[in-house]
Amino acid sequence: MKFRVIACMALLCVSSTVSAKKYVLPAPVAQELPVEVTLSQQEIAIDTPDNSAVAGQFGLIGALVGAAISNSQAKTAEERAGQIRNLLIDYRFNEDFERAIRAKIASDGISPSPQLVLRDTVWDAYSANTQAGLKQSEAAGKEPPTGTLMAITPRYALSYTLQEMYVSAFVSILQRTKKPNGKYKDKWMWSRSYRFTIPLNPSYGLKPETNIGRWQAIGGPEMQRMLKIGVEQVTDMIVYDFSAEGRAEAERKVDKKEAGEFKGNKTFGRQVRTSDEWYWLRAGKGYMMTLSGRMPLELDGPATAKPAASVGAEASATAMPSGDAATAPANPAAVSADATVEHASAGTDVDAAPANEAAATPTPADADGQ
C-alpha cells in the first residue's frame, strides 16, 4: 500500500511538471497572425484606487464599506475629469493607436503578414467571441480563425490624484481550437502589460486640486503631443518585446537589487532603453513581468509647467532609443479584407470572451469550454 501511495504521488509530481511547462513564444508568433485590437475608449479615464483589500478583510461590512469608498472616489474622479477632458476634447487616441500599430505590427518577431481586426467597443469584442458570435460568423461564411491569436487592448488615463498621465496596452496570446462538437475552445498562453507614464514633479505637491492647475498650465496641445509620444513608446515596447533582442533580454532574470539612475534619481528594475528625457524599465518575473517607461516632466511651480524636451518638434514624432537598441519596422501591417473574430479573454479555456484590461494579469488554466 505504501508503495502504491508513493508511486501515485510521484506520478502526480511528474504530471504537474509536464502541465506547468513554460510556454515559449514562436518567432514569428505566426505567419498570418490574427490580431484583434479593441479601441473602445472615447475619452481619457481617471483611475480610482483599488479597495478590494477592505472588502476582503471585513466580510459583508467590509464589502459595503469598500463599495461606498469606491463610489465616492468614482464620483470625485468624474468631477476632476471634466476639467482635464476639456483640454483633450479634440484628441483622437483610437486613431493614433490604430495608426501606430498598423505601422509596426508587421515584424520578424510578431508576424510578417498580420491580419488586423478592430473592435469599436468591449461589447463588440465580447459578443463576437462568444460561442454564439463565433457560430454566427461561421454561418455567414467567415470561418473564425483557429491556432495562435493575439489580442491588444490599449488605454490612456490619469491617476486618481492627477499626478501621472499614462498610455498602456495589455497584450495576450491565445490558442483556439475547434472541438468535434463544433464549439470553440480558447486557451490563454501568454500575456504582458506595457505602460508609458508622464508624471508631474512630486516636489511641487501631490494634491489633485493643485495638479489640475499644473495640467492646465501645460495646456491641451502639449498634453495631446505627450499622449502621442506615449502611444509611439508603448507600440515600440510591444514590437521590441517580441524581437530577438527583446526576447533575449526578457529571458535574463531581473534581480531584486537591480537598479539604475536617471537624472540623479535611482530607478528600480533593469533599464532597457534610455534617452535624455525618458527611460524604459523591466521589472517582475514570469507572468508578472512588465515593461514600462517614464518621461518625468520638469515643472517650475504648482501652476507653471515647462514641457519635457523629448516631446519634440512634431506631435507624432517617436522618441527613439539611444545606442544599439533595435528600432521597430515601419512597414504597414497587411490587413485582411475578410478578417473576422480573433480572440477571447485571457484566462481559462472557456467560451470565447474579450481580452482583459491592461490592469490585470491572468493566471493560466486548462478547463474546457461548455
N, C-alpha and C positions, 0 to 999 in steps of 0.2 A: 504493500500500500504506500509506504513512504517513497519507494522508488517511483511509483506512478505519479505521486504529487510533485516530486522533483522534476520528473520528465515533463509534466504538464506546464509547470512554471517556466522551465527552460524554453518550451515551445512558444509560450506567450511572450517571453522576452525577445525571441527571435522574430516573431510576428510583429511586435511593436517596433523593433529596429527596422524591419523592412518597410512597414507602413509609414514610418517617420522619415523616410529617405528624403533628403533635400532636393527640391525641385531646381533644376538647372535650366536657365533661360537659353533657348536655342539662339544662334546668331546666323542669320536674322531670325526673329521670332517666327515669321512665316513669309513665304514669297509674296503672297497676296493677302496680307493680314487684314481681316475686317476690324475697323477701328470706329467705335461709336463715341462721339463727343456730345455730352449733354450741356447745352448752353441755355440755361434756364433763368439766369439772374438778370433782371432788368434794372436794378439799382444797387448801389453799394450797401452792404449789410453792416450792422454793428453787433458784434458778438457779445453775448452775456456770459457771466461766469457759470461754471458747472456746479450745481447744487446737489448732485446725486449723493454725495457723501452724507449730507444732512438727512436725506430721505432714507438712506440705507442703515444708518446707525440708530435711529429712533423709531422704527416701525411706522405705524399709521400716523402718529402725531408728527414724526419727522417728515413723512411724505407730504402732509398738509402744510407744514411749515416751509418745506422746500418748494412746494408749488407756489405758495404765497410770495416767497422771496423771488422766485423766477418770474412770476407775473409782474411784480413790482419793477424788477430790473428790465424786463422786456418793455414795459411802458416808458421807463426812463430812457432806455436806449432809443426808442422811436422818437421821443421828444428831441433828443440830441441829434438824431439822424437828419431831421428836416433841414437844419441849418447847414449841415455838410452836404447833403444831397443837392441843395440848391447850387452849390459850387460845381457840381458834376452833372448838371441836368442835360448837357449836350454830349456827354461821354458815352461811347458805344463799346462797352467792354466785350460783348459777344463777338462783334465784328473784328475787333483787334485780335482776340484769341483765335478765331477761325482763320484769319489771315496768317498768323504766325505758325499755327500748327500745320496748315496746308503747305507752307513753305519748307517745313523742316521734317515732317514725319517720315517722308521717303528717305531712308538712310540705311547704311550697311547693317547697323545693329538692330533696327526695328523691322523694316520691310522695304524692299526695292520698289514694290508696287502696292502700297496700302489701299484698301477700299474704305474710304471715309464716308461715314453717315452722321448727320447732325440731328439731334433731338432738341426741340424747342422748349420742352418742359420736362420736369421729372416724371410727371404723369405719362407723357408720351413714351418716355424710356421704359417705364414700368409696364404699361399696358401692351407695348409692342413685344415685351419679353416674357409675358405670362404664357402659359400653355395655350390659352385661347388666342392670344395675339400671334403666336408662332403658327398655330393651325390656320389662322386667317390669312397670313402671308403665304402659307403653303397652298391654300385653296385658290389664292389669286395668281398662282403660278410663279411665285417668288420663294423658292426653297430657302428657308433660313440657313445661314452658314453654320457649319459644324467644324470641329477641330479647335485650333487656338484662336482666341478672340482677345481684343484689347478694348478697355473702356476708360475714358478720361472724363473727369468731372472738374472743371475749373471753377474758381471762386475769387471774389475780391471783397475785402471787408476792412473795418476799423475795429480796434479793440474797444472794450467797454468804456475805458477811460479816455478814449480817443488819443492814446499815446502812440499808437502804431497803426499804420496802414499797410495792408499786405495783399499780395496776389498768391493764390495757392492752386494746386491741382492734385487730385487723387487719381492714381493710375493703377489699374488692376488687369491681370491676365487670367483668363478663364479657359477651361476645356469643355466644349459642348459635344455631346454625343446624342444620337437619335436611337432610342431603345426599340426593341422589336415590336412593342405595343404602339409605336408611333409617337410616344411622348419624348420630350427633350430633357436631358439631364445636364446641368451646368455644375462644374466643379471649380472652385476657386483654387488658383495655383500660386499666385504671387501678387503683391501689391506694395506700393510705396507712395508716400506723400512728399510733395515738393512745395516750398514756400519761400517767397522773397519779401522781406519786411523792410519798410521805410519808417524808422522810429524818430520821434521828436527827441530832442536832447532833454533827458530827465533832470538835468541840473536846474532847469527853469521851473520845475514843479510837475506834479502829476495830476492835478485837478482837471477834470473834464471841462469845467467852465472856462478855465484858462486855455486849455488846448483848443477849444472851439475858435478862440481869437487867433491862436497861432496858425491854424489851418486857413482861416480867413485871410490872414496876412500873406500866406503863401499864395493863395488865390486859385481859382478853378483851373485856368490854363496850365499852371505849373503842376497842380495835382494830377491833371489828366496826363501830362507828359511823364510824370513819375510812374503812374499806373501802366503806361505803355512800356516803360523800361521794365517794370515788374513782369508783364506778360512775356516780353522777349527773354528775360532771365529764366523764368520758370520753364518755358518751352526749350530753352537751351539746356537746362538741367535734365529734362526728360531725355533728350537726344544724347547728351553726354553719358547719362547713366546706362544706356543701352549700348554705347560704343565699346570697342575693345579696351580702350583706355579706362573708361568709367567702370566697366565690369571688373577689370583687374584691380583697380583702386578700391572698389567696394568690397572685394574679397579679403583685403587686408583688415585685420581686426583693429577697431578703434579703441585704443587703450583708454581706461578711465582717467588717466593722468595726462592724456594727450591734450595739448593746448597750443595756442598761438598768440599773436599780438597784432592789433590793428590800431594805428594812430595812438599808440601808447596805452591802449586798453587790452586786457587779457581776454582771449576768446577760448571757449571750451569746446573741444572736439578737433577734428582734423581739418585744417584749412586746405581746401581743394583748389580754389582759384582766388586770386585777389587782383584788385586794381587800386588806383589811388583813392577811390571813393566807395568801393564795395568789396565784399568777400563772400565766399561760399564755405559752408561747414558741413562735414559728415559727422553724424552722431548716432548712437544706438547700435544695436546689433540684431541680426535675424529679422523677424517680422516687424520689429520696432525701429529699424534703421530709417533715418531720414536724410534728405539732402536739402539744405536751406541756405539762404543768402540774406545779407543785411546791407542796407545803404543808409547809414546814420546821417541825419540832416544837421547842418550847422545853423544854430539859431542865435540871434543877437539878444533876444529877450522874449518875454511871455507873449507879446503880440507883434513882434517883428521877426521876420524869417529871412534867412539867406539861403536860397536853394543850393543843393549839392551840385558841384561842378560836373559830376558824371552824368547828369541828365542830358547834357549835350546840346548841340545846336538844333537838332531836329527832334520833334516829338517822337518819331518812330524809330530813332536810332537804337541799335542794340549795343549794350555795354559788353565788350568783348574781353576775353581773358588775356592776361599777360603771359610772357614766357612761351613755353612749349605746349600750352593747353590746346586741346583739339577744338576745332570750330565745327559748328553744325552745318550740314549741307543746305544749300539754298534752293535746290530744285523743288518745284511744286509737287505735291503728292498726287498720284493718279487717283481719280475719283470715279468709281464705278457708277454707270447710269442706272444699273439695276440693283444697286446695293439695297440691302434690307436689314433685318434685325441683326444686331451684332453681339449683345452681351446681356448678362444678368447680374444680380447682386453678388458682390464678393462675400463669401461666407460658406454656407453649406451647399451640397448638391441638392437643389430643390427646383421646383417650378421656377422658370427664369424670372428675374426681377431686376430692378435698376442697380447700378453701381452705388456703393456707399459714398457719403460725403467725405471730403478730404480729412475731416477731423477725426475719423475713426479708422482703426486698422483692424481688419477681421482676423479671426482665428480659423485655420483650415479645418474642414470636417469632411465626412465622406458618407453622407446619408442620401439614399436615392430619393428622387422627387416622386410625388404621388401620381 
